[in-house]
């Protein structure tokens, strides 16, 4: 989508919009609402009467204000406007009050105005903070970032613009650039964060899973890696964000491989001998896949709740998947979740076990740290399968924490692990 020339969004956000298709109907043309009965889903932010997961703690930890978030959710839940799915609060059909994208984009716009006022008052660090909050709300508005969701794509675009302004207005956040590289001849953009662009720095390539976008990793860089002199290159998975023009298929680690090759060949202040990987959920599978296939490129690996096999092959697990998760997976495959029973067998090709890349021999020489926050047997089995494939592995148990709290715990783990790897 072509980016607008400025961040004064009032006229855009509050003007009447064409009758775009509502998010829950994208890649879900006729799907009924499945019962949420399995623990890994009921404990991962999904709730009855909501299409999207509600990850309040994670949103706040990433930069949102809990009062802003509750205001938006209250407006959504109390809306009397027509909904695409009557028993799901966040499916108000038309763009306006009560619509998920409208409500979160509206509070983002308030933060944009506060940022501009701070700039007028020469309070640039405050402006940077307000832009960070705006970026967070635009990211929530755009979730689950489905291809074909026009209004969500527009919110995501404004979120990226606000994200850039974080670094423009702050002297504390380090260097930031958007790096373009190609995958299968198609343009992809990654977000490069570095303490500066003068000294040589190790780098962690972070892969945004389908419940995260590239702007969700700011605190891992700013709080954990930047103080250690480590850079972060954040890349969206195929079919998501700045990688939306790619289709998810069995070669889904290719995007990480090309990202690393770009850093090695084009970015002079990145130490090409010290590059690590971080992934979570499905993006963890991409990180593991690359570490196994290209040990020459990867110097360390951290994964959180890696989904490498069971989520692609376990029929009971897939049958209980919430509607939002179904649409997210189907969307990346250019498929429709209303054909879920037909689609499930097609997912098996994504399994690293089915691809013959995981074994219990522990032969992969890359140092690996596996963290797991779920007590669900299929997910724990996947985590152990990953650990067993690496000669030098560390297994960290976050089960006592909720899934959104585990992300903040993983942030500290990333810093600790790569500090040891790169020194």
Secondary structure, 3 states (H helix, E strand, C coil): CCCCCCCCCHHHHCCCCCCCCCHHHCCCCCCCCCCCCCHHHHCCCCCCCCCCCCCHHHHHHCCCCHHHHHHHHHHHHHCCCCECCCCCCCCECCCCCCCHHHHHHHHHHHHHHHHHHHHHCCCHHHHHHHHHHHHHHHHHHHCCCCCCCHHHHHHHHHHHHHHHHHHHHCCCCCEEEEEEEEECCEEEEEEEEECCCCCCEEEEEEEECCCCCHHHHHHHHHHHHHHHCCEEEEEECCCCHHHCCCCCCCCCCHHHHHHHHHHHHHCCCEEEEEEEEEEECHHHHHHHHHHHHCCCCCCCEEEECCCCCHHHHCHHHHHCCCHHHHHHHHHHCCCCHHHHHHHHHHHHHHCCCCCCCCCCCCCECCCEEEEECCCCHHHHHHHHHHHHCECCEEEEECCCCCHHHHHHHHHHHHHHHHHHHCC
